Amino acid sequence: MRGSYNRKFFDFIVFSNIFIALCAVAMAGYSTHIFSLGFPPPHFAGFLFFSTLASYNIHWYLTDETTEITASRTYWLARNKWVHAFFFLISSVGCSYFLLQELNYIKWILPAVFLTLMYTAPKFPFKPFIALRKFILGKTILLALMWTYITSALPFFILEKQWEPAYALFFINRFSLILPICILFDLRDKEYDKATGVKTFVTLLPNQKIKKLFNSFIILNVISVISLWQYTSFSFVDNFILLIPTILTFSLYANATKTKNDYLFYFILDGLMALSPLLYFIKLYLIGTIFA
């Protein structure tokens, strides 16, 4: 009985998008803290959490569970669609409240809003938006760019830090991890996207070229870690922590292309984006505990 309740609670945290919203906050805090700049202000964390929650819940609320079928998530969606509607309404209020405290940075926030809307727009059941499904060739890149900008560029702008080459290297590092993860998601959805007329480079390219593209960004990520080691004060441990999710993402390619297991995608692969932040903060906690 306890196992059943634990499973339901786990499904709720993952499928209601609380997990991915927490990942976004952790990633943003990590971006500035690793450069010894501290954390962005709490109201930015609140805005990021609620805006992520709102965008993902409206995205899933608009998903047709009768056609876009996954291994477990659409089964949960069919029975809990009201959760997405409720969370969207609540998180929209929270997002609006914290956004009012961020109006001084609205010029930096607007690109994030635009990228989010462009990704979700094809889900809206109206002709102008439905037509976008056939032209979103950059869907994979768009999603990766959205996540990278929000978690690895926007925090520096909120702290009003002048952009430096080291920040650009870190941005490249995060993008070259997130994009391969997005490619694995699109490979899972390849047949569905083809059947529904969605055109992305994953649906248009043969699997062999997609694998080469995937490997190219993995290599770019490794190069960016080496560059960060040379041009920043990151320790060997900090750089190794950056490499761990890259190694795991690379090793999961075969499994991710053969299964539609939702826990692999929405917990493990999504969680890999926030694995470096998690390990980094665990390291700081252990150091603080040992030398306290």
Buried (B, 14 or more C-beta within 10 A) or exposed (E): EEEEEEEEEEBBBBBBBBBBBBBBBBBBBBBBBBBEBEBBBEBBBBBBBBBBBBBBBBBBBBBEBEEBBBBBBBBBBEEBBEBBBBBBEBBBEBBEEBBEBBEEBEEBBEBBBEBBEBBBBBBBEEEEBBEBBEEBBBBBBBBBBBBBBBBBBBBBBBBEEEEEEBBEBBBBBBBBBBBBBBBBBBBBBBEBBBEBEBBBBBBEBEEEEBBEBBEEBBEBBBBBBEBBBEEBEBEEEBBBBBBEBBEBBBEBBEEBBEBBBBBBBBBBBBBBBBBBBBBBBEBEEEEEEEEE
